[in-house]
Amino acid sequence: MRVAIFILLALTVLGRAATAEVKPGQGVRYTVAFAGMEAVADLADLIRQSSALVSKTDDPPPSRAALQRRVDDDVERFESAARSLGYYDAAFDAAIQPASAAGEPMTVTVMVEPGQAYRIALVEFRTADDAPLAVGAELPAKRIGLAAGAQARAADVVSAQTTALRILHERGYPLAEAGKRTVLIDRDAKEMRVTFRFTPGPAARLGSVSVSGAETVDPGFVLRRLPWRFGESADIRKIEDGRRNLASTGVFDTVDVRFGDAVDAEGLIPVQVSVTERAPRSIGAGVSASTSEGLGVNAFWTHRNLFGGAERLDVNGRVSEVETHVTGDLRLPDVILNDQDLVLSSGLVQESTDSYDSQKVSVGGRFERRVNDILTVDYGAVLERSLIDEGDVENRYTLVGLPVGATIDTSDDLLNPTRGGRSRVRFTPYLEYLGSTISFYSMTARHAHYVALDDARDFILAGRAAIGSILGASTNNIPADKRLYSGGSGSVRGYGLQKIGPLDGSGDPTGGRSMVEVGAELRWRIHGDFGIVPFIDGGQVYDTETPDLGQELQWAAGLGFRYYTPIGPIRADIAFPLNPRSSDDRFQVYFSLGQAF
């Protein structure tokens, strides 16, 4: 017994000693070489991506035997990878060659004979009991992506089955299910035959809708947001559109829209809508600061379901050195048409800038029409009464405007976009025959675009451009608060608020009738939630109706710092004018929530 124990202890000690001989970073070093794949780029890429020999080169095995096991495992992976691309006759031969000299790595050479890629000879769609699949029309081969003559890739076969099932769901077979898939390989002909089997179930039409979870929201509103009528074909896309429509209202935390479990004798399938409501009220506040605009405090209060039909009331307030305002917007959804909101607005605004001091009261209304997922158009009317003090002259204005606009938004986030773009075009005529003090026409167009430079989206290249013009009146006759300005946190950083463009004898900006702005920045998330943003901005304001492109832009460059939070990035920017005038400050600093554009 004692001898056995002694032997066991000795083996344990020896085992530990043997293990200790292989230290981290040591082992059998090797390099990998492939030959024979030069003509088959798709196979070569997949082989390298799946190879443990390649991915673990910096983690050498402890012995030659362990390296051989790694080689053997890789050969199995290579064979599987080759079959997935249709190279069913591919052969792999791997050999370990000893080091050419002491201290040099071994070489693993992988010889590849890919053979001929197999092709699709036949694609069939049948029912579970092997009858031809009859669903009103043939399944489109182009959309399914698997046609005779195509290379026999396994991923394409799997994708084709998923796509075919999706087509059945779109054609009004909501209970369709995928069955057994049969793949036959003809090694003599180098061909593949694929048979997909489905249980289509009965064709169905959309029947009754049940709504659960709507406690303060009127169930009738939920039904109005669903984009189909009773008896229409049970197309899965209508169900998905209904889910999106309900989620976009902002009154629900969760939305689930799905078919029932059975089709009745009349061919109708019920639809079940389950929602969870959000808290209807929100309140919040924010702070911004800059060297040119001073400290600003914002606050808002929102009610998302004022009368039970997702009517939204927003009340906003701001107090700062240059602007104090209180505004209110009441949004009434689905007025006249689905996806068309009526927004009633009012506001009291007081501004105090180097250009002018003003007090303004406004009321208005507009329709916002969501044409599709990215395009929104709006049109309406606004009445403004203002008192503007420009120097020693006070003017009272009454303006009646008919604003028309369009917005295209393909960006992925409101406060921190990483891809896509935003475009906004707006045209507002102010007409004397409607009661305005003066007639003129204001037009602006803006676009911003975002490109991720890496898969992790740690590097985002962002750019923007804007142009504006006012027609129909001279600069002096246009109310000062309607002229075009540039400079400040939201336009050309590095210059004071509205400081770009024409100046009067006291060095104060007068605004203009046309404007151009451009800007670009690299948003680099350097570590965790912290990032830096080098940027450049440029702009100019002109006293003419159209921009004078021969006049030099005012340029500025700077560096921003970002701290990314769940509600958006906190921004701190410092910017320096590159071609300042004698009246311009040497730098500007800005703090706010959200990206600059």
C-alpha positions in Angstrom: 0.0 0.0 0.0 2.8 2.4 1.0 4.7 1.5 -2.3 1.6 2.3 -4.3 1.2 5.7 -2.6 4.9 6.5 -3.1 4.6 5.6 -6.8 1.5 7.8 -7.2 3.2 10.8 -5.5 6.3 10.3 -7.7 4.2 10.3 -10.8 2.3 13.5 -9.7 5.6 15.3 -9.0 7.1 14.2 -12.3 3.9 15.3 -14.1 4.1 18.7 -12.5 7.7 19.0 -13.4 7.0 18.1 -17.0 4.2 20.6 -17.2 6.4 23.2 -15.6 9.0 22.8 -18.4 6.6 24.4 -20.9 6.4 28.0 -20.0 3.9 30.5 -21.5 5.1 31.7 -24.8 7.3 28.6 -25.3 6.6 25.4 -27.3 7.0 24.1 -30.8 7.1 27.2 -33.0 5.9 26.8 -36.6 4.8 28.6 -39.8 2.1 27.6 -42.2 2.2 27.5 -46.0 -0.6 26.6 -48.4 -0.2 25.5 -52.0 -2.7 24.6 -54.7 -5.4 27.2 -53.8 -4.3 30.0 -56.1 -7.1 29.5 -58.6 -9.9 29.2 -56.1 -10.1 32.4 -54.1 -13.3 31.6 -52.3 -12.0 28.4 -51.0 -8.6 29.9 -50.1 -10.2 32.6 -48.0 -12.5 30.1 -46.1 -9.6 27.7 -45.5 -7.5 30.5 -43.9 -10.4 31.8 -41.8 -11.2 28.3 -40.5 -7.6 27.2 -39.8 -6.6 26.8 -36.2 -3.0 26.5 -37.4 -3.2 30.1 -38.7 -5.2 31.6 -35.8 -3.0 30.0 -33.1 0.4 30.7 -34.6 1.3 32.8 -31.6 0.2 30.1 -29.2 2.5 27.2 -30.1 1.7 23.7 -28.9 3.9 22.1 -26.2 5.2 19.2 -28.4 5.4 18.0 -31.9 2.7 15.4 -31.1 0.4 18.3 -30.1 1.2 20.1 -33.3 0.3 17.0 -35.3 -3.1 16.9 -33.5 -3.6 20.5 -34.5 -2.8 19.6 -38.1 -5.2 16.6 -38.1 -8.0 18.7 -36.7 -7.4 21.4 -39.3 -7.6 18.8 -42.2 -11.0 17.8 -41.0 -12.1 21.5 -40.9 -10.7 22.1 -44.4 -12.7 19.1 -45.8 -15.9 20.5 -44.2 -15.2 24.0 -45.5 -14.5 22.7 -49.0 -17.8 20.8 -49.0 -19.7 23.9 -47.9 -18.5 25.7 -51.0 -19.3 22.8 -53.4 -15.7 21.3 -53.6 -16.8 17.7 -52.7 -13.7 16.1 -54.3 -11.2 18.4 -52.5 -8.2 16.6 -51.0 -5.8 17.9 -48.4 -2.3 16.7 -47.5 -0.5 18.3 -44.6 3.0 17.6 -43.5 5.3 18.9 -40.8 8.8 19.7 -41.9 11.6 20.1 -39.3 13.3 23.3 -38.7 16.1 24.2 -41.1 18.3 25.3 -38.2 18.4 25.3 -34.4 16.0 27.9 -33.1 14.1 28.3 -36.3 10.4 27.3 -36.5 9.0 24.2 -38.1 7.0 24.5 -41.3 3.5 23.0 -41.8 2.8 22.7 -45.5 -0.7 22.1 -46.6 -1.2 20.8 -50.2 -4.6 21.4 -51.6 -6.2 19.7 -54.6 -9.6 21.5 -54.8 -11.0 19.6 -57.7 -14.0 20.8 -59.7 -16.7 22.8 -57.9 -20.1 21.1 -58.1 -23.0 22.9 -59.7 -26.7 22.9 -58.9 -28.6 20.7 -61.4 -32.1 20.8 -60.1 -34.1 22.7 -57.4 -37.5 21.3 -56.4 -40.2 22.5 -54.0 -42.6 19.9 -52.7 -45.0 19.2 -49.9 -44.2 17.0 -46.9 -46.0 14.1 -48.6 -43.8 14.6 -51.7 -46.5 16.3 -53.9 -45.6 19.4 -56.0 -45.9 22.6 -54.0 -48.8 24.6 -55.4 -49.0 28.1 -53.9 -50.5 30.1 -56.7 -47.3 30.8 -58.6 -43.8 29.5 -58.9 -41.3 30.6 -56.3 -39.0 33.2 -57.9 -35.5 31.6 -58.4 -33.8 35.0 -58.6 -35.0 36.0 -55.1 -34.3 32.6 -53.6 -30.8 32.7 -55.0 -30.5 29.1 -55.9 -30.7 28.2 -59.6 -29.5 25.5 -62.0 -25.9 26.1 -62.9 -25.0 28.0 -59.7 -22.1 26.7 -57.6 -23.4 24.3 -55.0 -22.7 26.3 -51.8 -24.2 24.9 -48.6 -25.0 28.4 -47.2 -27.0 29.2 -50.4 -29.0 26.0 -49.9 -29.9 26.9 -46.3 -30.7 30.5 -47.2 -32.9 29.3 -50.1 -35.1 27.3 -47.7 -35.4 30.3 -45.4 -36.3 32.6 -48.3 -38.8 30.2 -49.7 -40.6 29.9 -46.4 -40.6 33.7 -46.1 -42.3 33.9 -49.6 -45.0 31.5 -48.5 -45.7 33.7 -45.5 -45.9 36.7 -47.8 -48.3 34.9 -50.1 -50.9 34.4 -47.5 -49.8 31.0 -46.0 -49.2 32.2 -42.4 -49.0 28.7 -40.9 -46.4 27.4 -43.5 -43.5 25.4 -42.0 -40.3 24.1 -43.5 -39.9 20.3 -43.7 -37.1 17.9 -44.5 -34.4 19.1 -47.0 -32.9 16.5 -49.3 -29.5 17.0 -51.0 -28.3 14.5 -53.5 -24.7 14.6 -54.8 -23.8 13.1 -58.2 -20.1 12.6 -58.1 -19.9 11.5 -61.7 -21.7 14.5 -63.1 -20.3 16.8 -60.4 -23.8 18.0 -59.7 -26.2 18.6 -56.7 -29.9 18.1 -56.7 -31.9 19.8 -53.9 -35.4 19.1 -52.8 -37.1 21.4 -50.3 -40.3 20.2 -48.6 -42.9 22.4 -46.9 -46.1 22.1 -45.1 -47.9 25.2 -46.5 -51.1 24.9 -44.5 -54.2 26.7 -45.8 -54.2 30.0 -47.6 -55.7 32.6 -45.2 -57.1 36.1 -45.0 -56.8 38.5 -42.1 -59.6 38.1 -39.6 -60.6 39.6 -36.3 -58.0 41.5 -34.2 -57.8 41.2 -30.4 -55.9 43.8 -28.4 -54.4 43.2 -24.9 -52.4 45.4 -22.6 -53.9 48.7 -23.7 -55.0 50.2 -20.4 -55.0 54.0 -20.9 -54.6 53.9 -24.7 -57.8 53.5 -26.6 -57.9 50.1 -28.3 -59.6 51.8 -31.3 -56.4 53.8 -31.8 -54.4 50.6 -31.8 -56.7 49.2 -34.5 -56.4 52.3 -36.6 -52.6 52.0 -36.7 -52.8 48.5 -38.3 -52.1 48.9 -42.0 -54.7 46.4 -43.4 -58.4 45.8 -43.7 -60.5 42.8 -42.7 -60.3 40.1 -45.3 -57.1 41.0 -46.9 -54.5 38.3 -47.7 -52.6 37.2 -44.6 -49.3 38.7 -45.7 -46.6 38.6 -43.0 -45.3 42.0 -44.1 -48.6 43.6 -43.0 -48.1 42.2 -39.6 -44.5 43.6 -39.4 -45.7 47.0 -40.6 -48.3 47.0 -38.0 -45.7 46.2 -35.3 -43.5 49.1 -36.5 -46.5 51.5 -36.7 -47.4 50.9 -33.1 -43.9 51.0 -31.8 -43.3 54.4 -33.6 -46.1 56.0 -31.5 -43.8 56.2 -28.5 -46.6 55.2 -26.1 -45.6 51.5 -25.8 -42.6 49.8 -24.2 -43.2 46.5 -26.0 -45.4 45.6 -29.1 -46.1 42.1 -30.3 -48.3 41.5 -33.3 -48.8 37.9 -34.4 -51.1 35.5 -36.2 -53.4 33.2 -34.3 -52.9 29.4 -34.3 -55.6 28.3 -36.8 -57.5 29.3 -39.9 -61.3 29.0 -39.6 -63.7 27.5 -42.0 -64.1 30.8 -43.9 -60.4 31.1 -44.4 -59.8 33.8 -41.8 -57.0 33.8 -39.3 -57.2 36.0 -36.2 -54.5 38.5 -35.2 -53.3 39.0 -31.7 -51.9 42.4 -30.6 -50.2 42.6 -27.2 -48.7 45.8 -25.9 -47.1 47.1 -22.7 -47.6 50.9 -22.1 -44.9 53.3 -21.2 -45.3 55.8 -18.4 -47.2 58.6 -20.1 -45.2 61.5 -18.6 -41.6 62.5 -18.8 -39.7 65.5 -17.4 -36.1 66.4 -17.9 -33.5 69.1 -18.1 -30.1 69.9 -19.6 -27.3 72.4 -19.5 -25.2 73.9 -22.3 -22.4 76.4 -22.2 -20.1 78.2 -24.6 -17.8 81.2 -24.6 -20.0 83.0 -27.1 -23.5 82.1 -25.9 -22.9 81.7 -22.2 -24.7 79.3 -19.9 -28.0 77.9 -21.0 -30.5 75.7 -19.1 -33.2 73.7 -20.9 -36.2 71.9 -19.4 -39.1 69.9 -20.9 -42.3 68.2 -19.9 -44.0 65.6 -22.1 -47.3 63.8 -22.0 -47.5 61.0 -24.6 -51.1 60.0 -24.3 -53.1 63.1 -23.4 -56.6 62.0 -24.4 -56.1 58.3 -24.8 -55.3 58.3 -28.5 -51.5 58.8 -28.3 -51.9 62.6 -28.5 -48.5 64.1 -27.4 -48.0 67.4 -25.6 -44.5 68.8 -25.4 -43.7 71.9 -23.3 -40.1 73.2 -23.6 -38.3 76.0 -21.9 -34.9 77.6 -22.2 -33.1 80.3 -20.3 -29.7 81.6 -21.5 -27.8 84.8 -22.0 -28.9 85.1 -25.7 -32.3 83.4 -25.7 -35.3 82.8 -23.4 -38.3 80.9 -24.7 -41.3 78.8 -23.8 -42.9 76.7 -26.5 -45.6 74.1 -26.7 -46.5 71.5 -29.3 -49.6 69.3 -29.4 -49.3 66.4 -31.8 -52.5 64.7 -33.0 -51.8 61.4 -34.7 -53.5 60.1 -37.9 -55.4 63.2 -38.8 -57.3 62.7 -42.1 -54.8 60.0 -43.2 -52.9 57.3 -41.4 -49.3 58.3 -40.8 -50.2 62.0 -41.0 -50.0 64.0 -37.8 -51.3 67.5 -37.1 -49.0 69.5 -34.9 -50.3 72.7 -33.3 -47.5 75.0 -32.0 -47.2 78.2 -30.0 -44.3 80.0 -28.5 -43.0 83.0 -26.7 -39.3 83.8 -27.6 -37.0 86.6 -26.4 -33.6 86.9 -28.0 -30.7 89.2 -27.1 -27.7 89.0 -29.5 -25.1 91.3 -30.9 -27.2 91.7 -34.0 -30.6 92.5 -32.5 -33.0 92.2 -29.5 -36.4 90.7 -30.2 -39.6 89.6 -28.6 -41.8 87.3 -30.6 -45.1 85.5 -30.2 -46.0 82.7 -32.7 -48.9 80.3 -33.3 -49.2 77.8 -36.1 -50.0 74.4 -37.3 -48.6 71.9 -39.7 -49.2 68.4 -41.1 -46.4 65.9 -41.0 -46.8 63.1 -43.4 -44.6 59.9 -43.1 -44.3 58.8 -46.7 -42.1 55.8 -45.8 -39.5 54.7 -43.3 -37.0 57.4 -44.2 -39.1 60.3 -45.9 -41.3 62.8 -44.1 -42.9 65.8 -45.6 -44.6 68.7 -43.8 -46.6 71.7 -44.7 -48.6 74.3 -42.7 -49.0 77.9 -41.7 -47.5 80.1 -39.0 -48.4 83.5 -37.7 -45.7 85.6 -35.9 -45.9 89.0 -34.2 -42.5 90.4 -33.2 -40.8 93.6 -31.8 -37.2 93.9 -33.0 -34.7 96.4 -31.7 -31.8 96.7 -34.1 -29.4 99.4 -32.8 -31.5 102.5 -32.1 -34.4 101.4 -34.3 -37.4 99.4 -33.2 -39.6 97.7 -35.8 -42.8 95.7 -35.3 -43.6 92.9 -37.8 -46.5 90.7 -38.6 -45.5 87.6 -40.6 -47.7 84.9 -42.1 -45.7 82.1 -43.4 -46.6 78.9 -45.3 -43.7 76.5 -44.6 -43.1 73.4 -46.7 -40.4 70.9 -45.9 -39.0 67.4 -46.5 -36.7 65.3 -44.4 -34.9 62.1 -45.4 -33.3 60.3 -42.5 -31.3 57.1 -42.9 -29.2 57.5 -39.8 -29.1 54.9 -37.0 -29.2 57.1 -33.9 -30.6 60.5 -33.0 -27.8 61.8 -30.8 -24.9 59.6 -31.9 -25.3 58.4 -35.5 -22.7 56.1 -36.9 -24.0 55.4 -40.4 -26.5 56.8 -42.9 -27.4 60.4 -43.4 -29.9 63.2 -42.8 -31.2 65.7 -45.3 -33.6 68.6 -44.7 -35.0 71.0 -47.2 -37.3 73.9 -46.2 -39.1 76.6 -48.1 -41.2 79.3 -46.4 -42.9 82.2 -48.3 -44.0 85.2 -46.2 -46.7 87.0 -48.2 -48.1 90.5 -47.8 -51.5 89.5 -49.3 -51.9 87.1 -46.4 -51.2 89.8 -43.8 -47.4 89.9 -43.6 -45.7 93.3 -43.2 -43.4 92.4 -46.1 -43.1 89.6 -48.7 -40.0 87.5 -49.0 -39.1 83.8 -49.5 -36.7 81.8 -47.3 -35.0 78.6 -48.5 -32.5 76.3 -46.7 -31.1 72.9 -47.5 -28.9 70.8 -45.1 -27.3 67.4 -45.3 -25.1 65.4 -42.9 -23.6 62.0 -43.6 -21.9 59.4 -41.4 -19.5 56.6 -42.4 -18.2 53.9 -40.1 -14.5 53.2 -40.9 -14.3 50.0 -38.9 -16.6 47.1 -37.9 -16.7 48.1 -34.2 -17.7 51.7 -35.2 -15.0 53.2 -33.1 -14.0 55.5 -36.0 -16.8 57.5 -37.6 -16.2 60.0 -40.4 -19.0 62.6 -40.3 -19.5 65.5 -42.8 -22.1 68.1 -43.3 -23.1 70.9 -45.7 -25.7 73.7 -45.7 -26.9 76.4 -48.1 -29.6 79.0 -47.7 -31.1 81.9 -49.6 -33.7 84.6 -49.1 -35.4 86.1 -52.1 -37.7 89.1 -52.6 -36.4 91.8 -50.3 -33.2 93.6 -49.4 -31.3 92.7 -46.3 -32.3 95.8 -44.4 -36.0 95.2 -45.1 -35.9 91.6 -43.9 -36.7 91.3 -40.2 -33.3 90.8 -38.4 -34.4 87.5 -36.8 -35.2 86.0 -40.2 -31.9 86.8 -41.9 -29.3 84.1 -42.4 -26.4 83.9 -39.9 -23.4 81.6 -39.3 -21.0 81.0 -36.4 -21.4 79.3 -33.1 -22.0 75.9 -31.6 -24.4 74.6 -34.2 -22.7 75.9 -37.3 -19.1 77.1 -37.6 -17.3 76.4 -34.3 -14.4 78.8 -33.5 -16.4 81.9 -34.2 -18.8 83.8 -32.0 -22.5 83.4 -32.3 -23.6 84.9 -35.7 -20.2 86.5 -36.1 -19.5 85.2 -39.6 -20.4 87.5 -42.5 -21.1 91.2 -42.9 -20.5 93.5 -39.9 -21.8 97.0 -39.2 -19.6 100.0 -38.2 -19.6 98.8 -34.6 -18.4 95.3 -35.5 -21.7 93.7 -34.9 -23.1 91.1 -37.4 -25.9 92.2 -39.7 -26.9 88.9 -41.2 -27.4 88.3 -44.9 -29.5 86.9 -47.6 -27.5 83.8 -48.4 -25.3 81.4 -46.6 -22.9 78.4 -47.1 -21.5 76.1 -44.4 -19.4 72.9 -44.5 -17.8 70.8 -41.9 -16.1 67.4 -41.2 -15.0 65.6 -38.1 -13.5 62.2 -37.2 -15.2 60.7 -34.2 -12.7 58.4 -32.5 -13.8 56.3 -29.5 -10.3 55.8 -28.0 -11.1 53.8 -24.9 -14.4 52.6 -23.4 -16.8 55.5 -23.1 -14.3 58.2 -24.0 -13.5 59.7 -27.4 -11.8 62.5 -29.2 -13.1 64.4 -32.3 -10.7 66.5 -34.5 -12.8 68.7 -36.7 -12.8 71.5 -39.3 -15.7 73.9 -40.1 -16.2 76.6 -42.6 -18.9 79.0 -43.6 -19.8 82.4 -45.0 -22.8 84.8 -45.0 -23.4 87.0 -48.0 -25.4 90.2 -48.6 -26.6 88.8 -51.9 -29.5 86.5 -52.7 -27.2 83.8 -53.9 -23.8 82.8 -52.4 -20.7 84.5 -53.9 -18.5 81.5 -54.3 -15.5 83.7 -55.1 -15.5 85.1 -51.5 -13.3 83.1 -49.1 -15.0 81.1 -46.4 -14.2 81.6 -42.7 -12.5 78.5 -41.5 -11.9 77.0 -38.0 -10.4 73.8 -36.7 -10.5 72.2 -33.3 -10.6 69.2 -31.0 -13.6 67.7 -29.2 -13.8 65.4 -26.3 -16.7 63.0 -25.9 -18.1 60.9 -23.0 -20.6 58.4 -24.2 -23.7 57.9 -22.0 -26.8 55.8 -22.6 -28.7 58.9 -23.6 -26.1 60.3 -25.9 -22.5 61.7 -25.9 -21.6 64.6 -23.6 -19.7 67.0 -25.9 -16.8 69.4 -25.1 -15.2 71.3 -28.1 -12.5 73.9 -28.4 -12.1 75.5 -31.8 -9.7 78.1 -33.2 -10.4 80.3 -36.3 -7.9 79.7 -39.0 -8.4 83.0 -41.0 -9.9 85.3 -38.4 -10.7 89.0 -38.8 -9.3 91.5 -36.2 -12.7 91.4 -34.4 -12.8 87.7 -34.0 -11.9 86.0 -30.7 -8.9 83.7 -30.6 -10.9 80.6 -29.6 -14.3 79.3 -28.6 -15.3 76.6 -26.1 -18.6 74.6 -26.2 -20.3 72.1 -23.9 -23.6 70.3 -24.6 -25.3 66.9 -25.0 -25.2 65.2 -28.4 -22.9 65.4 -31.3 -22.4 68.7 -33.1 -24.4 67.4 -36.1 
